[in-house]
Structure formats: C-alpha cells, structure tokens
Amino acid sequence: MADSSAPDGYFDAASTEPLHPAARRVLLEALDAGWADPARLYGRARSTRMLLDRARARVAGVLGARPDEVSFTSSGTQAVHLAVLGGLQARRRAGRHLVVGAVEHSSVLHAAELHEDDGGEVTVVGVDRGGRVDPAEFAAALRPDTALACLQSANHEVGTVQPVAEVGEACRAAGVPLLVDAAQSLGREDVPDGWSFLVGSAHKWGGPAGVGVLAVRKGTRWRSPLPADEREGRRVPGFENVPAAAAAAAALEAYRADMADEGPRLAALVDRIRARVPETVPDVEVVGDPVRRLPHIVTFSCLYVEGEALLTELDRAGFAVSSGSSCTADTLRPSHVLEAMGVITHGNVRVSLPRGVASADVDRFLAVLPDIVARLRRATMNALDQ
C-alpha cells in the first residue's frame, strides 16, 4: 500500500478522498507540460494533446471502455446532467419516460425533476430497508416509452451496492439505455456490466476536484442538451483542464491498485464499527446492507440525538464525519436516502474511511463515541425538563 495521505481522524472519504500522491506528482508535472491548447497544431499543443489522450486511455482501461467513449467534464454532477438530459433528448421519439432509483444522488434526482417540469414522466423505484432496489421491480417499471433508466452502482450515504448487472440485463432486453452513476465505486471495485452511460468524479478516488468522467458506449444515442462545442468529442463544452485530467487518470489507476489490499482492510475496520457501535451505544440503528456494500462506508442513527450536535462534538474530538444527505445536509431536510429506506432519519452519522486510515484512529473513535452520545442525550433530557 502507498503511503497514506489521510489526515488523522478524517472519516469523510465518501464526500472527498484526500489527494493521492500519484495525482499530486502528475498534476505538478502536467502544470508545466500540459498548459497549451490541445486543439492546436504546433508542437507544444500536440504534446498537450498527447497528455490528454493518454489520460483518456488510462481512465478507459479502468472503466473497461474504449478511449473514444470517454470524455472529461468539470465535475461528476456535470457528467450526470449531460448523461441524463442528453440521453433523454436523443430518445424523445421513443418516449419521455424516465426510471430512477429512489436513493440516487441528488444530481440524478434534480435532473429528473427538470425532465418532469419539461413535461416528461418519471417513475421512482423504491428500495428495501437495506437501501437496495429489487431488480424485478426495476424491470417492471420499464415501459415501451421508457427513454432512459438510472441506477447508481452503490449508495453514497449507506454504501449499499446495487444490482447493476441484473438491472442492466433487463434494460438491454427492453432496449432501454442504462445510466450508472459509479461515483462512489470507481477505483474501489470493478465496474459492473450493463451500462450505456457511466459517470464518475475524480475527487472520490483521490484525484483533483473539478474533474468528472462521462462515458458513452458506442451505439448509444446521445444528443448534447447544451449549445454545440468542438471540445471533448462534442460532448463537453469548454477548454479542457489537461493537467487535472492527467492527475485524475493517474490517481484512478493507482487507487485501483491500492484497493487490492486496502479494500479488505477498510472492510474489516467497517465491520469493527458495525459491531461495536450497537454494543456500546444504546438505542442505535446501523443502516445499509451488511454484506452487499462498499468497503469503506458505515452509517448509523442514534435516537434522542440531533445529528448536527453529534457532528459538532465529534469534530471537537478530532473526527470529521458527515450526517444526513451528503449533498443536501445544509438544507436541514431529512436524508431522502434514509427516508426511502424507512430507517431513522435523525441523529445519523456516516463514517467513510479514506485510503490509509489508521486502525488506531478507528479505535479512538469507538472509544469516544459512547460518552459523546450519552452527554448529548443528557443535555437533551435536561432541556426538556426545564
């Protein structure tokens, strides 16, 4: 395993992974070598173009795609929006029906809302208490007028892995393209089969922020929802950030190699958290599928404790964790993921372990958590008694 770049007590890798040393090295090199316009014909521009093409090929290799199927975007969210809206626009003649899972990332759900506001129809497929869709239920939602289906590879809040291969088979049989949001699993696990569109975000695997990936399988119909632009195979407008793309590709390859050993180690640490928290903290519910899950995420909910207060106290103790929906926590609305699962939506903590996290930090977290929860509960009861 490469040397860790994770700060002590940083347990929010599902939001963003610390920059991988391979990304840092390549980024610094590419800032000097890859700043020219890759669309031009002079020597320095051709060198920059070669750097961009190598980055594309490296990402495609991890994705199991062709290089010309891969484009770099300015974020994972932009990749999602381009895939959803472009996939729908290209198949307007087939119909205007969209199928999404209930626990998709907010970027997918917001694109679905926009489609609905524009007169389209959306079917939301529910999940079980572990956060997993039923492949048969998803297949039953497909119709002759379904233009696109969306299913994440794994959930960003509870880590549950979705049945992408089975859903992909159903979509293929129905002639419906499937968009897979693989932001949380890319670099950590093999890419599942069955996708027509695949999206990811570099900062989730230790690449720089501001780089997303959009892959469109050959033969899949797609039409840009934005004004025409010559860049990135006419898929993504704007000047390419070549140094960041090169760093993202280097990080993805290195991170995937790290996970051969690091994935099982992180999974064992998460198993320790899943077992110890219910033993030491009363009235707590550990959520998410206990087996079919990503190796680094565990979420639990504590009764009689406000999530914001719990995060604040954990921060004071030196631990960075998240609560509620990772991208909508500042709205003070309950997590749509936890609501869809039918589990406790308040007092929840998501622990997501970064590459190289120290086992001692996990033990220290488990040691301080019970007292923090107990103190907060006492404060709540005292406030109610007054």
Contacts in CASP RR format, 6 or more apart in sequence:
PFRMAT RR
TARGET T0000
AUTHOR 0000-0000-0000
METHOD contacts of the structure
MODEL  1
MADSSAPDGYFDAASTEPLHPAARRVLLEALDAGWADPARLYGRARSTRM
LLDRARARVAGVLGARPDEVSFTSSGTQAVHLAVLGGLQARRRAGRHLVV
GAVEHSSVLHAAELHEDDGGEVTVVGVDRGGRVDPAEFAAALRPDTALAC
LQSANHEVGTVQPVAEVGEACRAAGVPLLVDAAQSLGREDVPDGWSFLVG
SAHKWGGPAGVGVLAVRKGTRWRSPLPADEREGRRVPGFENVPAAAAAAA
ALEAYRADMADEGPRLAALVDRIRARVPETVPDVEVVGDPVRRLPHIVTF
SCLYVEGEALLTELDRAGFAVSSGSSCTADTLRPSHVLEAMGVITHGNVR
VSLPRGVASADVDRFLAVLPDIVARLRRATMNALDQ
1 258 0 8 1.000
1 261 0 8 1.000
1 262 0 8 1.000
1 355 0 8 1.000
1 356 0 8 1.000
2 20 0 8 1.000
2 21 0 8 1.000
2 22 0 8 1.000
2 254 0 8 1.000
2 258 0 8 1.000
2 355 0 8 1.000
3 21 0 8 1.000
4 355 0 8 1.000
4 356 0 8 1.000
4 357 0 8 1.000
4 358 0 8 1.000
5 18 0 8 1.000
5 19 0 8 1.000
5 20 0 8 1.000
5 21 0 8 1.000
5 355 0 8 1.000
5 356 0 8 1.000
6 13 0 8 1.000
6 18 0 8 1.000
6 354 0 8 1.000
6 355 0 8 1.000
6 356 0 8 1.000
6 357 0 8 1.000
6 358 0 8 1.000
7 18 0 8 1.000
7 320 0 8 1.000
8 318 0 8 1.000
8 358 0 8 1.000
8 361 0 8 1.000
9 318 0 8 1.000
9 319 0 8 1.000
9 320 0 8 1.000
9 357 0 8 1.000
9 361 0 8 1.000
9 364 0 8 1.000
9 365 0 8 1.000
10 18 0 8 1.000
10 320 0 8 1.000
10 354 0 8 1.000
10 357 0 8 1.000
11 319 0 8 1.000
11 320 0 8 1.000
11 321 0 8 1.000
11 351 0 8 1.000
11 352 0 8 1.000
11 353 0 8 1.000
11 354 0 8 1.000
11 357 0 8 1.000
11 361 0 8 1.000
11 365 0 8 1.000
12 320 0 8 1.000
12 321 0 8 1.000
12 322 0 8 1.000
12 350 0 8 1.000
12 352 0 8 1.000
13 296 0 8 1.000
13 352 0 8 1.000
13 353 0 8 1.000
13 354 0 8 1.000
13 355 0 8 1.000
14 156 0 8 1.000
14 157 0 8 1.000
14 159 0 8 1.000
14 184 0 8 1.000
14 204 0 8 1.000
14 296 0 8 1.000
14 297 0 8 1.000
14 322 0 8 1.000
14 326 0 8 1.000
14 350 0 8 1.000
14 352 0 8 1.000
15 322 0 8 1.000
15 326 0 8 1.000
15 352 0 8 1.000
16 203 0 8 1.000
16 204 0 8 1.000
16 206 0 8 1.000
16 209 0 8 1.000
17 203 0 8 1.000
17 204 0 8 1.000
17 205 0 8 1.000
17 206 0 8 1.000
17 207 0 8 1.000
17 255 0 8 1.000
17 354 0 8 1.000
17 355 0 8 1.000
18 206 0 8 1.000
18 354 0 8 1.000
18 355 0 8 1.000
19 206 0 8 1.000
19 207 0 8 1.000
19 208 0 8 1.000
19 251 0 8 1.000
20 205 0 8 1.000
20 206 0 8 1.000
20 207 0 8 1.000
20 250 0 8 1.000
20 251 0 8 1.000
20 254 0 8 1.000
20 255 0 8 1.000
20 355 0 8 1.000
21 254 0 8 1.000
22 250 0 8 1.000
22 251 0 8 1.000
22 253 0 8 1.000
22 254 0 8 1.000
22 255 0 8 1.000
23 206 0 8 1.000
23 207 0 8 1.000
23 208 0 8 1.000
23 247 0 8 1.000
23 248 0 8 1.000
23 250 0 8 1.000
23 251 0 8 1.000
23 254 0 8 1.000
24 247 0 8 1.000
25 250 0 8 1.000
26 246 0 8 1.000
26 247 0 8 1.000
26 249 0 8 1.000
26 250 0 8 1.000
26 251 0 8 1.000
27 208 0 8 1.000
27 243 0 8 1.000
27 244 0 8 1.000
27 246 0 8 1.000
27 247 0 8 1.000
30 51 0 8 1.000
30 242 0 8 1.000
30 243 0 8 1.000
30 246 0 8 1.000
30 247 0 8 1.000
31 243 0 8 1.000
33 47 0 8 1.000
33 48 0 8 1.000
33 51 0 8 1.000
34 47 0 8 1.000
34 48 0 8 1.000
34 51 0 8 1.000
34 242 0 8 1.000
34 243 0 8 1.000
34 246 0 8 1.000
35 48 0 8 1.000
35 242 0 8 1.000
35 243 0 8 1.000
36 42 0 8 1.000
36 44 0 8 1.000
36 45 0 8 1.000
36 47 0 8 1.000
36 48 0 8 1.000
37 45 0 8 1.000
37 48 0 8 1.000
37 239 0 8 1.000
38 45 0 8 1.000
38 48 0 8 1.000
38 49 0 8 1.000
38 51 0 8 1.000
38 52 0 8 1.000
38 240 0 8 1.000
38 242 0 8 1.000
39 45 0 8 1.000
39 49 0 8 1.000
39 230 0 8 1.000
39 231 0 8 1.000
40 46 0 8 1.000
48 242 0 8 1.000
51 242 0 8 1.000
51 246 0 8 1.000
52 72 0 8 1.000
52 240 0 8 1.000
52 242 0 8 1.000
52 245 0 8 1.000
52 246 0 8 1.000
53 67 0 8 1.000
54 246 0 8 1.000
54 249 0 8 1.000
55 72 0 8 1.000
55 242 0 8 1.000
55 245 0 8 1.000
55 246 0 8 1.000
55 248 0 8 1.000
55 249 0 8 1.000
55 250 0 8 1.000
56 67 0 8 1.000
56 70 0 8 1.000
56 72 0 8 1.000
56 245 0 8 1.000
56 249 0 8 1.000
57 67 0 8 1.000
58 249 0 8 1.000
58 250 0 8 1.000
58 252 0 8 1.000
58 253 0 8 1.000
59 70 0 8 1.000
59 213 0 8 1.000
59 248 0 8 1.000
59 249 0 8 1.000
59 252 0 8 1.000
60 66 0 8 1.000
60 67 0 8 1.000
60 69 0 8 1.000
60 70 0 8 1.000
60 215 0 8 1.000
62 186 0 8 1.000
62 187 0 8 1.000
62 191 0 8 1.000
62 252 0 8 1.000
62 253 0 8 1.000
62 256 0 8 1.000
63 70 0 8 1.000
63 186 0 8 1.000
63 191 0 8 1.000
63 198 0 8 1.000
63 213 0 8 1.000
63 215 0 8 1.000
64 191 0 8 1.000
65 198 0 8 1.000
65 215 0 8 1.000
65 217 0 8 1.000
66 218 0 8 1.000
68 218 0 8 1.000
69 215 0 8 1.000
69 216 0 8 1.000
69 217 0 8 1.000
69 218 0 8 1.000
70 213 0 8 1.000
70 214 0 8 1.000
70 215 0 8 1.000
71 213 0 8 1.000
71 214 0 8 1.000
71 215 0 8 1.000
71 216 0 8 1.000
71 232 0 8 1.000
71 233 0 8 1.000
71 235 0 8 1.000
71 236 0 8 1.000
72 211 0 8 1.000
72 212 0 8 1.000
72 213 0 8 1.000
72 214 0 8 1.000
72 232 0 8 1.000
72 236 0 8 1.000
72 240 0 8 1.000
72 241 0 8 1.000
72 245 0 8 1.000
72 248 0 8 1.000
73 79 0 8 1.000
73 82 0 8 1.000
73 211 0 8 1.000
73 212 0 8 1.000
73 213 0 8 1.000
73 214 0 8 1.000
73 232 0 8 1.000
73 236 0 8 1.000
74 210 0 8 1.000
74 211 0 8 1.000
74 212 0 8 1.000
74 236 0 8 1.000
74 241 0 8 1.000
75 201 0 8 1.000
75 209 0 8 1.000
75 210 0 8 1.000
75 211 0 8 1.000
75 212 0 8 1.000
76 107 0 8 1.000
76 183 0 8 1.000
76 199 0 8 1.000
76 200 0 8 1.000
76 201 0 8 1.000
76 212 0 8 1.000
76 213 0 8 1.000
77 107 0 8 1.000
77 201 0 8 1.000
78 212 0 8 1.000
78 236 0 8 1.000
79 199 0 8 1.000
79 200 0 8 1.000
79 201 0 8 1.000
79 212 0 8 1.000
79 213 0 8 1.000
79 214 0 8 1.000
80 105 0 8 1.000
80 107 0 8 1.000
80 108 0 8 1.000
80 111 0 8 1.000
80 179 0 8 1.000
80 181 0 8 1.000
80 199 0 8 1.000
81 107 0 8 1.000
81 111 0 8 1.000
81 225 0 8 1.000
82 214 0 8 1.000
82 224 0 8 1.000
82 225 0 8 1.000
82 226 0 8 1.000
82 235 0 8 1.000
82 236 0 8 1.000
83 179 0 8 1.000
83 197 0 8 1.000
83 199 0 8 1.000
83 214 0 8 1.000
83 216 0 8 1.000
83 222 0 8 1.000
84 98 0 8 1.000
84 108 0 8 1.000
84 111 0 8 1.000
84 112 0 8 1.000
84 115 0 8 1.000
84 148 0 8 1.000
84 150 0 8 1.000
84 179 0 8 1.000
85 111 0 8 1.000
85 114 0 8 1.000
85 115 0 8 1.000
85 225 0 8 1.000
86 222 0 8 1.000
86 223 0 8 1.000
86 224 0 8 1.000
86 225 0 8 1.000
87 147 0 8 1.000
87 148 0 8 1.000
87 177 0 8 1.000
87 179 0 8 1.000
87 197 0 8 1.000
87 220 0 8 1.000
87 221 0 8 1.000
87 222 0 8 1.000
87 223 0 8 1.000
88 96 0 8 1.000
88 98 0 8 1.000
88 115 0 8 1.000
88 147 0 8 1.000
88 148 0 8 1.000
89 223 0 8 1.000
89 224 0 8 1.000
89 225 0 8 1.000
90 221 0 8 1.000
90 222 0 8 1.000
90 223 0 8 1.000
91 147 0 8 1.000
91 148 0 8 1.000
91 177 0 8 1.000
91 221 0 8 1.000
92 147 0 8 1.000
94 145 0 8 1.000
94 146 0 8 1.000
94 147 0 8 1.000
95 145 0 8 1.000
95 146 0 8 1.000
95 147 0 8 1.000
96 115 0 8 1.000
96 119 0 8 1.000
96 120 0 8 1.000
96 121 0 8 1.000
96 145 0 8 1.000
96 147 0 8 1.000
97 120 0 8 1.000
97 121 0 8 1.000
97 122 0 8 1.000
97 123 0 8 1.000
97 143 0 8 1.000
97 145 0 8 1.000
97 146 0 8 1.000
97 147 0 8 1.000
98 112 0 8 1.000
98 115 0 8 1.000
98 120 0 8 1.000
98 121 0 8 1.000
98 122 0 8 1.000
98 123 0 8 1.000
98 146 0 8 1.000
98 147 0 8 1.000
98 148 0 8 1.000
98 149 0 8 1.000
98 150 0 8 1.000
99 122 0 8 1.000
99 123 0 8 1.000
99 125 0 8 1.000
99 138 0 8 1.000
99 141 0 8 1.000
99 142 0 8 1.000
99 146 0 8 1.000
99 148 0 8 1.000
99 149 0 8 1.000
99 150 0 8 1.000
99 176 0 8 1.000
100 108 0 8 1.000
100 109 0 8 1.000
100 112 0 8 1.000
100 122 0 8 1.000
100 123 0 8 1.000
100 124 0 8 1.000
100 125 0 8 1.000
100 149 0 8 1.000
100 150 0 8 1.000
100 151 0 8 1.000
101 124 0 8 1.000
101 125 0 8 1.000
101 126 0 8 1.000
101 127 0 8 1.000
101 133 0 8 1.000
101 138 0 8 1.000
101 150 0 8 1.000
101 151 0 8 1.000
101 152 0 8 1.000
102 124 0 8 1.000
102 125 0 8 1.000
102 126 0 8 1.000
102 127 0 8 1.000
102 133 0 8 1.000
102 336 0 8 1.000
102 340 0 8 1.000
103 126 0 8 1.000
103 127 0 8 1.000
103 131 0 8 1.000
103 152 0 8 1.000
103 155 0 8 1.000
103 157 0 8 1.000
103 160 0 8 1.000
103 336 0 8 1.000
103 337 0 8 1.000
103 340 0 8 1.000
103 341 0 8 1.000
104 150 0 8 1.000
104 151 0 8 1.000
104 152 0 8 1.000
104 181 0 8 1.000
105 152 0 8 1.000
105 156 0 8 1.000
105 181 0 8 1.000
105 183 0 8 1.000
105 327 0 8 1.000
106 325 0 8 1.000
106 327 0 8 1.000
106 328 0 8 1.000
106 336 0 8 1.000
107 181 0 8 1.000
107 327 0 8 1.000
108 150 0 8 1.000
108 152 0 8 1.000
108 179 0 8 1.000
108 181 0 8 1.000
109 336 0 8 1.000
112 122 0 8 1.000
112 150 0 8 1.000
113 122 0 8 1.000
115 122 0 8 1.000
116 122 0 8 1.000
123 141 0 8 1.000
125 133 0 8 1.000
125 134 0 8 1.000
125 137 0 8 1.000
125 138 0 8 1.000
125 141 0 8 1.000
126 133 0 8 1.000
126 134 0 8 1.000
126 137 0 8 1.000
126 340 0 8 1.000
127 133 0 8 1.000
127 160 0 8 1.000
127 340 0 8 1.000
127 341 0 8 1.000
128 134 0 8 1.000
128 341 0 8 1.000
129 341 0 8 1.000
129 342 0 8 1.000
129 343 0 8 1.000
130 158 0 8 1.000
130 160 0 8 1.000
130 287 0 8 1.000
130 288 0 8 1.000
130 289 0 8 1.000
130 341 0 8 1.000
130 343 0 8 1.000
131 155 0 8 1.000
131 158 0 8 1.000
131 160 0 8 1.000
131 288 0 8 1.000
131 289 0 8 1.000
131 337 0 8 1.000
131 340 0 8 1.000
131 341 0 8 1.000
132 160 0 8 1.000
132 161 0 8 1.000
132 162 0 8 1.000
132 163 0 8 1.000
132 289 0 8 1.000
132 292 0 8 1.000
133 151 0 8 1.000
133 162 0 8 1.000
133 163 0 8 1.000
133 167 0 8 1.000
135 163 0 8 1.000
135 166 0 8 1.000
135 167 0 8 1.000
135 170 0 8 1.000
138 149 0 8 1.000
138 151 0 8 1.000
138 167 0 8 1.000
138 170 0 8 1.000
139 167 0 8 1.000
139 170 0 8 1.000
139 174 0 8 1.000
141 149 0 8 1.000
142 149 0 8 1.000
142 170 0 8 1.000
142 171 0 8 1.000
142 174 0 8 1.000
142 176 0 8 1.000
146 174 0 8 1.000
146 176 0 8 1.000
147 176 0 8 1.000
148 176 0 8 1.000
148 177 0 8 1.000
148 178 0 8 1.000
148 179 0 8 1.000
149 167 0 8 1.000
149 171 0 8 1.000
149 176 0 8 1.000
149 177 0 8 1.000
149 178 0 8 1.000
149 179 0 8 1.000
150 178 0 8 1.000
150 179 0 8 1.000
150 180 0 8 1.000
150 181 0 8 1.000
151 162 0 8 1.000
151 164 0 8 1.000
151 167 0 8 1.000
151 178 0 8 1.000
151 179 0 8 1.000
151 180 0 8 1.000
151 181 0 8 1.000
152 162 0 8 1.000
152 180 0 8 1.000
152 181 0 8 1.000
152 182 0 8 1.000
152 183 0 8 1.000
152 184 0 8 1.000
153 161 0 8 1.000
153 162 0 8 1.000
153 164 0 8 1.000
153 180 0 8 1.000
153 181 0 8 1.000
153 182 0 8 1.000
153 184 0 8 1.000
153 185 0 8 1.000
153 186 0 8 1.000
153 189 0 8 1.000
153 191 0 8 1.000
153 192 0 8 1.000
154 160 0 8 1.000
154 161 0 8 1.000
154 162 0 8 1.000
154 182 0 8 1.000
154 184 0 8 1.000
154 185 0 8 1.000
154 189 0 8 1.000
154 293 0 8 1.000
154 294 0 8 1.000
155 162 0 8 1.000
155 184 0 8 1.000
155 288 0 8 1.000
155 337 0 8 1.000
156 183 0 8 1.000
156 184 0 8 1.000
156 326 0 8 1.000
156 337 0 8 1.000
157 297 0 8 1.000
157 299 0 8 1.000
157 324 0 8 1.000
157 325 0 8 1.000
157 326 0 8 1.000
157 335 0 8 1.000
157 337 0 8 1.000
157 338 0 8 1.000
157 350 0 8 1.000
158 287 0 8 1.000
158 288 0 8 1.000
158 289 0 8 1.000
158 293 0 8 1.000
158 297 0 8 1.000
158 299 0 8 1.000
158 337 0 8 1.000
158 338 0 8 1.000
158 341 0 8 1.000
158 350 0 8 1.000
159 184 0 8 1.000
159 288 0 8 1.000
159 289 0 8 1.000
159 293 0 8 1.000
159 294 0 8 1.000
159 297 0 8 1.000
159 299 0 8 1.000
160 288 0 8 1.000
160 289 0 8 1.000
160 292 0 8 1.000
160 293 0 8 1.000
161 185 0 8 1.000
161 189 0 8 1.000
161 289 0 8 1.000
161 292 0 8 1.000
161 293 0 8 1.000
161 294 0 8 1.000
164 178 0 8 1.000
164 180 0 8 1.000
164 192 0 8 1.000
164 193 0 8 1.000
164 194 0 8 1.000
164 195 0 8 1.000
165 192 0 8 1.000
165 193 0 8 1.000
165 194 0 8 1.000
167 178 0 8 1.000
168 178 0 8 1.000
168 193 0 8 1.000
168 194 0 8 1.000
168 195 0 8 1.000
169 194 0 8 1.000
171 177 0 8 1.000
171 178 0 8 1.000
171 194 0 8 1.000
171 196 0 8 1.000
172 178 0 8 1.000
172 194 0 8 1.000
177 196 0 8 1.000
177 197 0 8 1.000
177 220 0 8 1.000
177 221 0 8 1.000
178 194 0 8 1.000
178 195 0 8 1.000
178 196 0 8 1.000
178 197 0 8 1.000
179 195 0 8 1.000
179 196 0 8 1.000
179 197 0 8 1.000
179 198 0 8 1.000
179 199 0 8 1.000
180 192 0 8 1.000
180 194 0 8 1.000
180 195 0 8 1.000
180 197 0 8 1.000
180 198 0 8 1.000
180 199 0 8 1.000
181 199 0 8 1.000
181 200 0 8 1.000
182 191 0 8 1.000
182 192 0 8 1.000
182 195 0 8 1.000
182 198 0 8 1.000
182 199 0 8 1.000
182 200 0 8 1.000
183 199 0 8 1.000
183 200 0 8 1.000
183 201 0 8 1.000
183 204 0 8 1.000
184 204 0 8 1.000
184 294 0 8 1.000
184 297 0 8 1.000
185 191 0 8 1.000
185 294 0 8 1.000
186 200 0 8 1.000
186 204 0 8 1.000
186 205 0 8 1.000
186 213 0 8 1.000
186 252 0 8 1.000
187 205 0 8 1.000
187 252 0 8 1.000
187 255 0 8 1.000
187 256 0 8 1.000
187 259 0 8 1.000
188 205 0 8 1.000
188 255 0 8 1.000
188 256 0 8 1.000
188 259 0 8 1.000
188 263 0 8 1.000
188 294 0 8 1.000
188 295 0 8 1.000
188 296 0 8 1.000
189 259 0 8 1.000
189 294 0 8 1.000
191 198 0 8 1.000
195 215 0 8 1.000
195 217 0 8 1.000
196 216 0 8 1.000
196 217 0 8 1.000
196 220 0 8 1.000
197 214 0 8 1.000
197 215 0 8 1.000
197 216 0 8 1.000
197 217 0 8 1.000
197 220 0 8 1.000
197 222 0 8 1.000
198 213 0 8 1.000
198 214 0 8 1.000
198 215 0 8 1.000
199 212 0 8 1.000
199 213 0 8 1.000
199 214 0 8 1.000
199 215 0 8 1.000
200 212 0 8 1.000
200 213 0 8 1.000
200 214 0 8 1.000
201 211 0 8 1.000
201 212 0 8 1.000
201 213 0 8 1.000
202 208 0 8 1.000
202 209 0 8 1.000
202 210 0 8 1.000
202 211 0 8 1.000
202 212 0 8 1.000
202 213 0 8 1.000
202 244 0 8 1.000
202 247 0 8 1.000
202 248 0 8 1.000
202 251 0 8 1.000
202 252 0 8 1.000
203 209 0 8 1.000
203 210 0 8 1.000
203 211 0 8 1.000
205 251 0 8 1.000
205 252 0 8 1.000
205 255 0 8 1.000
205 256 0 8 1.000
206 251 0 8 1.000
206 255 0 8 1.000
206 355 0 8 1.000
207 247 0 8 1.000
207 248 0 8 1.000
207 251 0 8 1.000
207 252 0 8 1.000
208 244 0 8 1.000
208 247 0 8 1.000
208 248 0 8 1.000
208 251 0 8 1.000
210 241 0 8 1.000
210 244 0 8 1.000
211 241 0 8 1.000
211 244 0 8 1.000
211 245 0 8 1.000
211 247 0 8 1.000
211 248 0 8 1.000
212 248 0 8 1.000
213 248 0 8 1.000
214 235 0 8 1.000
214 236 0 8 1.000
216 222 0 8 1.000
216 235 0 8 1.000
222 235 0 8 1.000
224 234 0 8 1.000
224 235 0 8 1.000
226 237 0 8 1.000
227 237 0 8 1.000
228 234 0 8 1.000
229 236 0 8 1.000
229 237 0 8 1.000
229 238 0 8 1.000
231 237 0 8 1.000
231 238 0 8 1.000
231 239 0 8 1.000
231 240 0 8 1.000
232 238 0 8 1.000
232 240 0 8 1.000
255 355 0 8 1.000
258 355 0 8 1.000
259 295 0 8 1.000
259 355 0 8 1.000
262 355 0 8 1.000
262 356 0 8 1.000
263 295 0 8 1.000
263 296 0 8 1.000
264 295 0 8 1.000
266 295 0 8 1.000
266 296 0 8 1.000
266 353 0 8 1.000
266 355 0 8 1.000
266 357 0 8 1.000
267 295 0 8 1.000
267 296 0 8 1.000
269 353 0 8 1.000
269 357 0 8 1.000
269 359 0 8 1.000
269 362 0 8 1.000
270 293 0 8 1.000
270 295 0 8 1.000
270 296 0 8 1.000
270 297 0 8 1.000
270 298 0 8 1.000
270 351 0 8 1.000
270 353 0 8 1.000
272 362 0 8 1.000
272 366 0 8 1.000
273 298 0 8 1.000
273 351 0 8 1.000
273 362 0 8 1.000
273 365 0 8 1.000
273 366 0 8 1.000
274 286 0 8 1.000
274 290 0 8 1.000
274 298 0 8 1.000
276 366 0 8 1.000
277 284 0 8 1.000
277 286 0 8 1.000
277 300 0 8 1.000
277 366 0 8 1.000
277 369 0 8 1.000
278 284 0 8 1.000
278 286 0 8 1.000
278 300 0 8 1.000
280 366 0 8 1.000
280 369 0 8 1.000
280 370 0 8 1.000
281 302 0 8 1.000
281 369 0 8 1.000
281 370 0 8 1.000
281 373 0 8 1.000
283 302 0 8 1.000
283 303 0 8 1.000
283 304 0 8 1.000
284 300 0 8 1.000
284 301 0 8 1.000
284 302 0 8 1.000
284 303 0 8 1.000
284 373 0 8 1.000
285 300 0 8 1.000
285 301 0 8 1.000
285 303 0 8 1.000
285 343 0 8 1.000
285 344 0 8 1.000
286 298 0 8 1.000
286 299 0 8 1.000
286 300 0 8 1.000
287 299 0 8 1.000
287 300 0 8 1.000
287 301 0 8 1.000
287 338 0 8 1.000
287 341 0 8 1.000
287 343 0 8 1.000
287 344 0 8 1.000
287 348 0 8 1.000
288 299 0 8 1.000
288 341 0 8 1.000
296 352 0 8 1.000
296 353 0 8 1.000
296 354 0 8 1.000
297 350 0 8 1.000
297 351 0 8 1.000
297 352 0 8 1.000
297 353 0 8 1.000
298 350 0 8 1.000
298 351 0 8 1.000
298 352 0 8 1.000
299 348 0 8 1.000
299 349 0 8 1.000
299 350 0 8 1.000
299 351 0 8 1.000
300 348 0 8 1.000
300 349 0 8 1.000
301 338 0 8 1.000
301 343 0 8 1.000
301 344 0 8 1.000
301 345 0 8 1.000
301 346 0 8 1.000
301 347 0 8 1.000
301 348 0 8 1.000
301 349 0 8 1.000
302 310 0 8 1.000
302 347 0 8 1.000
302 348 0 8 1.000
302 349 0 8 1.000
302 373 0 8 1.000
303 344 0 8 1.000
303 347 0 8 1.000
304 377 0 8 1.000
304 380 0 8 1.000
304 381 0 8 1.000
305 346 0 8 1.000
305 347 0 8 1.000
305 373 0 8 1.000
305 376 0 8 1.000
305 377 0 8 1.000
305 380 0 8 1.000
306 346 0 8 1.000
306 347 0 8 1.000
306 376 0 8 1.000
306 380 0 8 1.000
307 323 0 8 1.000
307 324 0 8 1.000
307 346 0 8 1.000
307 347 0 8 1.000
307 348 0 8 1.000
307 349 0 8 1.000
308 323 0 8 1.000
309 376 0 8 1.000
310 323 0 8 1.000
310 347 0 8 1.000
310 349 0 8 1.000
310 372 0 8 1.000
310 373 0 8 1.000
310 376 0 8 1.000
311 321 0 8 1.000
311 322 0 8 1.000
311 323 0 8 1.000
311 349 0 8 1.000
313 372 0 8 1.000
313 375 0 8 1.000
313 376 0 8 1.000
314 320 0 8 1.000
314 321 0 8 1.000
314 349 0 8 1.000
314 365 0 8 1.000
314 368 0 8 1.000
314 369 0 8 1.000
314 372 0 8 1.000
317 368 0 8 1.000
317 372 0 8 1.000
319 365 0 8 1.000
319 368 0 8 1.000
321 349 0 8 1.000
321 350 0 8 1.000
321 351 0 8 1.000
321 352 0 8 1.000
322 329 0 8 1.000
322 349 0 8 1.000
322 350 0 8 1.000
322 352 0 8 1.000
323 329 0 8 1.000
323 347 0 8 1.000
323 348 0 8 1.000
323 349 0 8 1.000
323 350 0 8 1.000
324 334 0 8 1.000
324 335 0 8 1.000
324 337 0 8 1.000
324 338 0 8 1.000
324 345 0 8 1.000
324 348 0 8 1.000
324 350 0 8 1.000
325 333 0 8 1.000
325 335 0 8 1.000
325 336 0 8 1.000
325 337 0 8 1.000
326 350 0 8 1.000
328 335 0 8 1.000
328 336 0 8 1.000
334 345 0 8 1.000
334 346 0 8 1.000
335 345 0 8 1.000
335 348 0 8 1.000
338 344 0 8 1.000
338 345 0 8 1.000
338 348 0 8 1.000
339 345 0 8 1.000
351 365 0 8 1.000
353 362 0 8 1.000
END
